[in-house]
Every structure is written in structure tokens, then in C-alpha cells.
Amino acid sequence: MKDLEANKIFAAILVAGIIAMFAGFIAEVATHPHELEEDAIAIEGTDIVAGGGAPKEALPEPILAMIATADVERGQKVSKACAACHSFTKGGANGVGPNLWNVVGNPKQAKDGYSYSGVLNVQGEDNWTYASLNKFIAKPKKYAPGTKMNYLGLKKPADRANVVAWLRTLSDSPKPLPTDAEIAAEQAELAPPEDEEGTEPVSDTAAEQADAANPALDVETDATDATEGTGETDETKAGDETETESEAETSASE
């Protein structure tokens, strides 16, 4: 009897061990992790750097070559979203943002009676050139860290070119169009950096460039771009120095 009981105990232990072993194997197969081959959601505004390095922020596309043939009327339509904060007429009053008459090619932070952030010259440029307007409108807070303007930026390069071309007309003597030398300098400055293997990183703005080639975009889309990301109104910002998002396209004189 004792041998029989011992055999039962041994068999029970053996069966339990076998069950535990198979349970662990099945659990490992069922829960084995798989590394993602690519991001499930692309993060806008950065390029992926090979080798696990820090992400590179995409540069704004050059627009100087587009200004000569830009759609001025479309630029005016896109800028309608800015009218709540800016005036555009000669001698117009400042609002939440400064008056924008005669801004292209003229000194920054120069409108009388407007309280500026004081950071628009950090790039070493005292005047609003075509190139500096492009960079500022694309990403205000990157161009001038500390600016009061609370806006992400106008993404589409064609829209930026149209807006700048329209702003150029707001003058008794519009500034000359960009020269070939200025166009080449901007393209060299804003060319995407090459990675370690000598190939350019894939830009997250390819879709935007495709949109830029399509003249049939709705004006409402531009208004959305010009106002997204703030959720603020003139009433909620009364007495506050923070500029609204619509200043992105046209706060150039700040």
C-alpha cells in the first residue's frame, strides 16, 4: 500500500510539472511581443533620423520662387481670417496685432503705438524680408522664441507665397520681387539636411506640396489653417498681450 501511495504522489507531481511546462510554453507563444516596423501614426513636423538619433524638425519650404506668379487674390482671401486682429489699410489702427500696411521690406517692430514682444530681431534681421516672412508665417514660435503670437503656423507653402505676395501690394511703392540671388540663397538655406548615408530624409510636407500644386483648394481650408490650435477669441484675450492665431500670416510688423 505504501508503494502504491508513493507512486500516486510521484505521478501527480510529474503530471503537474508537465502541465506547468506546457502552460508556460503556450503563454510565451501567445504573448510574444513583436516590434513595430514603422510608427503606427506619423508625427507631423519631424523627420526620422537613422540610427536612433534625435528627430530633426522639418524646415519650411522656400517660397521666393513662387512669389512672382503667386495668386494675390487668394492671398487676400486667406488673410481674411486675420482681419479680427489686424488692419491692412494705410493709416489703419492697431488692434490685437499691429497694422500691416507697408510691412514687406520695412523694419520690424516699427508700428507706432503697438506694444511688441521685442524678440523679432533675434534672427539678426532688422527688416521683414520675403525670406524672413516665410519663416515667421510658417512657424512663428520657432522663428522668434518668446513671441506673443499663439499660433502653430501656416503650413502650405503656396498659401504662404500668396499671403506674402498680397502683403507686398499693401504699399504706395511695393518692394521689388525677389532676385535670382535671393531665391537661390533661400533654397540653399532651407534645403533638407542629408542623413549619414547621404540621402535626404523624407519630409512630412510632401502632401502639403501636392496641395500647393492644386489651385482648386477651398478658401475655408485656409481659414481653418489660419485659426486652428488656439481656441481663443478677441473677447477672451482682451487685456492680454497674447496675440491670436490669425497673426501668423500677417503679424510681420511685430
C-alpha positions as a LaTeX table, in Angstrom:
\begin{tabular}{lrrr}
\hline
Residue & $x$ (\AA) & $y$ (\AA) & $z$ (\AA) \\
\hline
Met1 & 0.00 & 0.00 & 0.00 \\
Lys2 & 2.79 & 2.37 & 0.83 \\
Asp3 & 4.39 & 1.79 & $-2.58$ \\
Leu4 & 1.04 & 2.46 & $-4.27$ \\
Glu5 & 0.56 & 5.74 & $-2.41$ \\
Ala6 & 4.12 & 6.80 & $-3.22$ \\
Asn7 & 3.55 & 6.03 & $-6.92$ \\
Lys8 & 0.36 & 8.13 & $-6.88$ \\
Ile9 & 2.16 & 11.06 & $-5.33$ \\
Phe10 & 5.04 & 10.82 & $-7.82$ \\
Ala11 & 2.61 & 10.58 & $-10.76$ \\
Ala12 & 0.69 & 13.62 & $-9.50$ \\
Ile13 & 3.90 & 15.65 & $-9.22$ \\
Leu14 & 5.01 & 14.56 & $-12.68$ \\
Val15 & 1.68 & 15.46 & $-14.28$ \\
Ala16 & 1.67 & 18.85 & $-12.54$ \\
Gly17 & 5.16 & 19.56 & $-13.83$ \\
Ile18 & 4.23 & 18.62 & $-17.38$ \\
Ile19 & 1.12 & 20.83 & $-17.23$ \\
Ala20 & 3.14 & 23.78 & $-15.89$ \\
Met21 & 5.74 & 23.37 & $-18.64$ \\
Phe22 & 3.15 & 23.35 & $-21.43$ \\
Ala23 & 1.24 & 26.24 & $-19.86$ \\
Gly24 & 4.42 & 28.36 & $-19.85$ \\
Phe25 & 5.19 & 27.46 & $-23.47$ \\
Ile26 & 1.66 & 28.35 & $-24.61$ \\
Ala27 & 1.75 & 31.64 & $-22.68$ \\
Glu28 & 5.06 & 32.63 & $-24.27$ \\
Val29 & 3.77 & 31.93 & $-27.77$ \\
Ala30 & 0.50 & 33.75 & $-27.14$ \\
Thr31 & 2.09 & 36.86 & $-25.65$ \\
His32 & 5.36 & 37.07 & $-27.63$ \\
Pro33 & 5.96 & 40.79 & $-28.40$ \\
His34 & 6.54 & 41.97 & $-31.96$ \\
Glu35 & 8.48 & 45.17 & $-32.58$ \\
Leu36 & 6.82 & 47.69 & $-34.89$ \\
Glu37 & 8.49 & 48.03 & $-38.26$ \\
Glu38 & 7.20 & 51.62 & $-38.55$ \\
Asp39 & 5.23 & 54.10 & $-36.47$ \\
Ala40 & 1.50 & 53.46 & $-36.45$ \\
Ile41 & 0.93 & 57.23 & $-36.60$ \\
Ala42 & 3.35 & 59.59 & $-38.29$ \\
Ile43 & 4.28 & 62.56 & $-36.09$ \\
Glu44 & 3.97 & 65.80 & $-38.04$ \\
Gly45 & 6.81 & 68.28 & $-38.02$ \\
Thr46 & 9.75 & 65.88 & $-37.62$ \\
Asp47 & 11.92 & 63.67 & $-39.78$ \\
Ile48 & 13.07 & 60.24 & $-38.64$ \\
Val49 & 16.81 & 60.01 & $-38.22$ \\
Ala50 & 18.56 & 56.70 & $-38.93$ \\
Gly51 & 20.47 & 55.15 & $-36.04$ \\
Gly52 & 18.11 & 56.26 & $-33.29$ \\
Gly53 & 19.29 & 59.87 & $-33.15$ \\
Ala54 & 17.19 & 62.84 & $-32.16$ \\
Pro55 & 14.39 & 63.72 & $-34.62$ \\
Lys56 & 15.04 & 66.62 & $-36.97$ \\
Glu57 & 12.37 & 69.27 & $-37.25$ \\
Ala58 & 11.35 & 69.87 & $-40.84$ \\
Leu59 & 12.35 & 73.23 & $-42.30$ \\
Pro60 & 9.76 & 75.41 & $-44.02$ \\
Glu61 & 9.72 & 75.12 & $-47.78$ \\
Pro62 & 11.21 & 78.02 & $-49.75$ \\
Ile63 & 8.65 & 80.27 & $-51.42$ \\
Leu64 & 10.58 & 83.14 & $-53.02$ \\
Ala65 & 10.49 & 81.49 & $-56.45$ \\
Met66 & 6.69 & 81.34 & $-56.20$ \\
Ile67 & 6.00 & 84.97 & $-55.30$ \\
Ala68 & 6.25 & 86.40 & $-58.83$ \\
Thr69 & 3.42 & 84.13 & $-60.02$ \\
Ala70 & 1.52 & 83.87 & $-56.71$ \\
Asp71 & $-2.25$ & 84.32 & $-56.57$ \\
Val72 & $-2.63$ & 87.70 & $-54.87$ \\
Glu73 & $-6.43$ & 87.45 & $-54.70$ \\
Arg74 & $-6.19$ & 84.10 & $-53.00$ \\
Gly75 & $-3.65$ & 85.54 & $-50.58$ \\
Gln76 & $-6.17$ & 88.25 & $-49.66$ \\
Lys77 & $-8.87$ & 85.63 & $-49.12$ \\
Val78 & $-6.61$ & 83.54 & $-46.89$ \\
Ser79 & $-5.78$ & 86.66 & $-44.89$ \\
Lys80 & $-9.44$ & 87.42 & $-44.15$ \\
Ala81 & $-9.04$ & 85.31 & $-41.02$ \\
Cys82 & $-6.56$ & 87.93 & $-39.80$ \\
Ala83 & $-8.95$ & 90.87 & $-40.00$ \\
Ala84 & $-10.16$ & 90.33 & $-36.43$ \\
Cys85 & $-6.71$ & 91.28 & $-35.15$ \\
His86 & $-5.16$ & 93.44 & $-37.87$ \\
Ser87 & $-6.00$ & 96.34 & $-40.11$ \\
Phe88 & $-4.49$ & 96.48 & $-43.59$ \\
Thr89 & $-5.27$ & 99.98 & $-44.80$ \\
Lys90 & $-2.87$ & 102.89 & $-44.90$ \\
Gly91 & $-3.00$ & 104.65 & $-41.55$ \\
Gly92 & $-5.20$ & 101.93 & $-40.07$ \\
Ala93 & $-5.32$ & 101.47 & $-36.32$ \\
Asn94 & $-3.51$ & 98.74 & $-34.44$ \\
Gly95 & $-5.65$ & 96.01 & $-32.93$ \\
Val96 & $-4.69$ & 92.85 & $-31.10$ \\
Gly97 & $-1.95$ & 92.81 & $-33.72$ \\
Pro98 & $-0.29$ & 95.76 & $-35.46$ \\
Asn99 & $-1.46$ & 97.43 & $-38.65$ \\
Leu100 & 0.14 & 95.68 & $-41.64$ \\
Trp101 & 0.26 & 98.37 & $-44.28$ \\
Asn102 & 3.72 & 98.62 & $-45.88$ \\
Val103 & 5.19 & 95.73 & $-43.89$ \\
Val104 & 7.19 & 93.97 & $-46.63$ \\
Gly105 & 10.80 & 95.13 & $-46.71$ \\
Asn106 & 10.39 & 97.55 & $-43.82$ \\
Pro107 & 11.67 & 97.48 & $-40.22$ \\
Lys108 & 10.26 & 95.02 & $-37.73$ \\
Gln109 & 8.53 & 96.24 & $-34.57$ \\
Ala110 & 8.11 & 99.68 & $-36.08$ \\
Lys111 & 4.39 & 100.48 & $-35.93$ \\
Asp112 & 3.77 & 103.44 & $-33.64$ \\
Gly113 & 1.54 & 102.77 & $-30.68$ \\
Tyr114 & 1.87 & 98.98 & $-30.66$ \\
Ser115 & 3.45 & 97.05 & $-27.78$ \\
Tyr116 & 5.74 & 94.45 & $-29.35$ \\
Ser117 & 7.21 & 91.33 & $-27.81$ \\
Gly118 & 10.74 & 92.58 & $-28.54$ \\
Val119 & 12.01 & 89.23 & $-29.86$ \\
Leu120 & 11.52 & 89.57 & $-33.61$ \\
Asn121 & 15.13 & 90.59 & $-34.25$ \\
Val122 & 16.70 & 87.51 & $-32.67$ \\
Gln123 & 17.41 & 86.11 & $-36.14$ \\
Gly124 & 19.72 & 89.03 & $-36.83$ \\
Glu125 & 17.40 & 90.62 & $-39.38$ \\
Asp126 & 16.02 & 94.10 & $-38.73$ \\
Asn127 & 13.67 & 94.21 & $-41.74$ \\
Trp128 & 10.86 & 91.96 & $-42.90$ \\
Thr129 & 12.38 & 90.36 & $-45.99$ \\
Tyr130 & 10.49 & 87.86 & $-48.13$ \\
Ala131 & 12.57 & 85.05 & $-46.64$ \\
Ser132 & 12.02 & 86.12 & $-43.03$ \\
Leu133 & 8.28 & 86.50 & $-43.61$ \\
Asn134 & 8.15 & 82.97 & $-44.97$ \\
Lys135 & 9.88 & 81.52 & $-41.90$ \\
Phe136 & 7.85 & 83.57 & $-39.46$ \\
Ile137 & 4.48 & 82.73 & $-41.01$ \\
Ala138 & 5.42 & 79.04 & $-41.23$ \\
Lys139 & 6.30 & 78.70 & $-37.52$ \\
Pro140 & 6.22 & 81.92 & $-35.51$ \\
Lys141 & 7.47 & 80.50 & $-32.23$ \\
Lys142 & 10.39 & 78.74 & $-33.89$ \\
Tyr143 & 11.42 & 81.87 & $-35.79$ \\
Ala144 & 11.04 & 84.15 & $-32.76$ \\
Pro145 & 11.01 & 82.22 & $-29.47$ \\
Gly146 & 9.10 & 84.25 & $-26.92$ \\
Thr147 & 6.79 & 85.94 & $-29.41$ \\
Lys148 & 3.36 & 86.75 & $-28.06$ \\
Met149 & 1.68 & 85.14 & $-31.03$ \\
Asn150 & $-0.06$ & 81.90 & $-30.09$ \\
Tyr151 & $-0.24$ & 80.14 & $-33.44$ \\
Leu152 & 1.25 & 76.96 & $-34.90$ \\
Gly153 & 1.87 & 78.35 & $-38.38$ \\
Leu154 & 0.54 & 78.36 & $-41.94$ \\
Lys155 & 1.62 & 75.02 & $-43.39$ \\
Lys156 & 1.04 & 75.17 & $-47.13$ \\
Pro157 & 3.93 & 76.85 & $-48.99$ \\
Ala158 & 1.65 & 78.10 & $-51.77$ \\
Asp159 & $-0.59$ & 79.81 & $-49.23$ \\
Arg160 & 2.41 & 81.48 & $-47.61$ \\
Ala161 & 3.57 & 82.69 & $-51.03$ \\
Asn162 & 0.09 & 84.01 & $-51.81$ \\
Val163 & $-0.18$ & 85.83 & $-48.49$ \\
Val164 & 3.28 & 87.40 & $-48.81$ \\
Ala165 & 2.54 & 88.44 & $-52.39$ \\
Trp166 & $-0.65$ & 90.12 & $-51.21$ \\
Leu167 & 1.13 & 91.87 & $-48.33$ \\
Arg168 & 3.61 & 93.21 & $-50.89$ \\
Thr169 & 0.77 & 95.08 & $-52.60$ \\
Leu170 & $-0.11$ & 96.92 & $-49.37$ \\
Ser171 & 2.21 & 99.81 & $-50.12$ \\
Asp172 & 2.37 & 103.01 & $-52.12$ \\
Ser173 & 5.63 & 101.68 & $-53.58$ \\
Pro174 & 5.70 & 97.86 & $-53.48$ \\
Lys175 & 9.15 & 96.35 & $-52.99$ \\
Pro176 & 10.84 & 94.66 & $-55.99$ \\
Leu177 & 10.20 & 90.97 & $-56.45$ \\
Pro178 & 12.85 & 88.55 & $-55.13$ \\
Thr179 & 16.02 & 88.43 & $-57.22$ \\
Asp180 & 17.56 & 85.23 & $-58.56$ \\
Ala181 & 20.29 & 85.54 & $-55.94$ \\
Glu182 & 17.75 & 85.84 & $-53.12$ \\
Ile183 & 15.81 & 82.86 & $-54.45$ \\
Ala184 & 18.96 & 80.73 & $-54.64$ \\
Ala185 & 20.04 & 81.78 & $-51.14$ \\
Glu186 & 16.70 & 80.81 & $-49.66$ \\
Gln187 & 16.66 & 77.45 & $-51.42$ \\
Ala188 & 20.16 & 76.70 & $-50.14$ \\
Glu189 & 19.27 & 77.72 & $-46.59$ \\
Leu190 & 16.06 & 75.70 & $-46.43$ \\
Ala191 & 17.28 & 72.61 & $-48.31$ \\
Pro192 & 16.53 & 69.44 & $-46.29$ \\
Pro193 & 19.68 & 68.20 & $-44.50$ \\
Glu194 & 21.21 & 64.94 & $-45.70$ \\
Asp195 & 21.46 & 61.99 & $-43.34$ \\
Glu196 & 24.62 & 59.98 & $-42.65$ \\
Glu197 & 24.17 & 57.87 & $-45.78$ \\
Gly198 & 23.93 & 60.93 & $-47.99$ \\
Thr199 & 20.23 & 60.64 & $-48.70$ \\
Glu200 & 17.72 & 63.28 & $-47.78$ \\
Pro201 & 15.22 & 62.41 & $-45.04$ \\
Val202 & 11.64 & 62.03 & $-46.12$ \\
Ser203 & 9.84 & 65.31 & $-45.47$ \\
Asp204 & 6.45 & 65.30 & $-43.81$ \\
Thr205 & 5.42 & 68.14 & $-46.09$ \\
Ala206 & 5.06 & 66.11 & $-49.29$ \\
Ala207 & 1.29 & 66.22 & $-49.00$ \\
Glu208 & 1.42 & 69.95 & $-48.47$ \\
Gln209 & 3.49 & 70.42 & $-51.60$ \\
Ala210 & 0.92 & 68.38 & $-53.52$ \\
Asp211 & $-1.79$ & 70.64 & $-52.18$ \\
Ala212 & 0.27 & 73.66 & $-53.18$ \\
Ala213 & 0.19 & 72.50 & $-56.79$ \\
Asn214 & $-3.60$ & 72.30 & $-56.72$ \\
Pro215 & $-5.20$ & 75.73 & $-57.26$ \\
Ala216 & $-8.69$ & 74.41 & $-56.55$ \\
Leu217 & $-8.38$ & 74.37 & $-52.76$ \\
Asp218 & $-11.27$ & 75.82 & $-50.76$ \\
Val219 & $-10.73$ & 79.13 & $-49.03$ \\
Glu220 & $-12.40$ & 77.65 & $-45.95$ \\
Thr221 & $-9.48$ & 75.25 & $-45.63$ \\
Asp222 & $-7.08$ & 78.16 & $-45.38$ \\
Ala223 & $-9.22$ & 79.81 & $-42.77$ \\
Thr224 & $-9.08$ & 76.60 & $-40.75$ \\
Asp225 & $-5.28$ & 76.50 & $-41.04$ \\
Ala226 & $-5.12$ & 80.11 & $-40.01$ \\
Thr227 & $-7.16$ & 79.61 & $-36.84$ \\
Glu228 & $-6.53$ & 76.07 & $-35.62$ \\
Gly229 & $-4.86$ & 75.24 & $-32.34$ \\
Thr230 & $-5.75$ & 78.27 & $-30.19$ \\
Gly231 & $-9.41$ & 78.16 & $-29.21$ \\
Glu232 & $-9.20$ & 81.82 & $-28.24$ \\
Thr233 & $-11.32$ & 84.81 & $-29.19$ \\
Asp234 & $-10.77$ & 88.55 & $-29.03$ \\
Glu235 & $-13.12$ & 88.74 & $-26.05$ \\
Thr236 & $-11.28$ & 86.11 & $-24.02$ \\
Lys237 & $-7.95$ & 87.72 & $-24.77$ \\
Ala238 & $-8.97$ & 91.32 & $-24.04$ \\
Gly239 & $-6.26$ & 92.96 & $-21.99$ \\
Asp240 & $-3.90$ & 90.06 & $-22.59$ \\
Glu241 & $-0.76$ & 90.56 & $-24.62$ \\
Thr242 & $-1.02$ & 87.13 & $-26.24$ \\
Glu243 & $-1.80$ & 87.55 & $-29.93$ \\
Thr244 & $-4.37$ & 85.31 & $-31.57$ \\
Glu245 & $-3.60$ & 82.70 & $-34.17$ \\
Ser246 & $-4.63$ & 84.84 & $-37.10$ \\
Glu247 & $-1.49$ & 86.94 & $-36.64$ \\
Ala248 & 0.56 & 84.07 & $-38.10$ \\
Glu249 & 0.07 & 85.14 & $-41.64$ \\
Thr250 & 0.29 & 88.84 & $-41.12$ \\
Ser251 & 1.87 & 89.83 & $-37.81$ \\
Ala252 & 5.02 & 90.54 & $-39.72$ \\
Ser253 & 5.40 & 94.04 & $-38.44$ \\
Glu254 & 5.53 & 92.88 & $-34.82$ \\
\hline
\end{tabular}
